[in-house]
Amino acid sequence: MLSKSHCWLINKTIIRRKVCCINSKMAFTTKILRANKDSIIFNKNDILPKITDPETEKSLRIAANELATSTNVVGFPTETVYGLGGSALNDESVKSIYKAKNRPADNPLIVHVSSIDQLKRKILPKDYKIPEIYDNLIEKFWPGPLTILLPIHEGSPISKIVTANQSTFAVRIPQHPIARALIALSDLPLAAPSANASTRPSPTLASHVYHDLQGKIPYIIDGGACDVGVESTVVDGLVDPPMLLRPGGVSVEDVRKTGGGSWENVVLAKKTAGKSEAVKTPGMKYKHYSPTAKVVLFINCGDGIAAISKYISENNIPESKTIALLKSRYFTDARAISRQINIEEDLGATGPEISRNLFKLLRQVDEQGVDIIFIEGIDETDEGLAVMNRLSKAAFETINGK
């Protein structure tokens, strides 16, 4: 129960913020809040975390109070990418997300909750049981980078803007302690897309969020680098056969193996949809993950020497153009390919390494002002499906060596 003085202070803060926002046309002085994920402990069945570091607790409570007492949104780390969170139950908060990102209004958002208890208390109808088809997946991957679709029931508190007026909503429990603690302390299910400007590469560092959204949001919680590096996997178990709507941090192989039963026949959704077609989850319709530089994706091109040399020659790329090379498993050193390649970065050799480094390196070389980015594709097994899904959307052109 809040004291009268506390209520007065909150109301005064809200009034002051509203006046400032009106005067500054919604411009913010974006502040970075430091947090240590290792200081946050969720014991089994805990609703609220134990936080051992005072600075981390202060940062989380500042951000949680912002979410609970205003319609502003904040940036925060998850295990996949940095998210931009606002109350999924408040139309104005959700509008703030779309405004900060300049996101198309018909691109739905994923709801993030801190626990199944919060999902039941805040969103689901009384006595509603999550469909059994999800049981094995929830047991294995919650908390974690897996999002499931559930039906919208009559009287649902979820903003219709979150779902783009559709009959289902997407939800997950993030594994990252900072994300989970923020949601638990605010006790708000958070709609939270990636915290980047729409169409840009997703952010995996707080500095990426600051680069895109400085002045557009009040706070960013800096919790270090994200572990997974690509967004969550989204599955729909409400249809038969079930569908994988977006590949991500949980591989389709793991979905089949863990889910069992109908999941062994899971269908992969098409990568894009028509302009007038509604989509159930982010990442299915619009251009995504694109740097300013032109991205050229090379697949099945061996060591890359012949394919890249041919591309440079046939497209008459002048020496004045700066080129970056992002290579992974097979491409040779840039010096052996062309002296026109000015920057070379290694994505890594394993699926988790490539996934973790993908967006970070796309942003890194783009911010160095290169004109063209050549990137080596990988096979679409395990983490490769999610990586290639993102690269196919980021690429201006794809060169297939087969």
Secondary structure, DSSP 8 states (H G I E B T S, - for coil): ---HHHHHHHHHHHHHHHHHHHHHTT----EEEE--GGGEE--TT-SS-EE--HHHHHHHHHHHHHHHHSS--EEEE-SSSEEEEEETT-HHHHHHHHHHHT--TTS--EEE-S-HHHHHHHTS-TT----GGGHHHHHHHSSSSEEEEEE--TT--S-HHHHTT-SEEEEE----HHHHHHHHHHT--EE--BSS-TTS---SSHHHHHHHHTTT-SEEEE----SS-S--EEEE-SSSS-EEEE--SS-HHHHHHHH-GGGGG-EE--S---TT---SSTTSSS--S--SSEEEEEES-TTSHHHHHHHHHHTT--TTS-EEEEE-SS---HHHH-TTEEEEEE--SSHHHHHHHHHHHHHHHHHTT-SEEEEE---SSTTHHHHHHHHHHH-SEEEE--
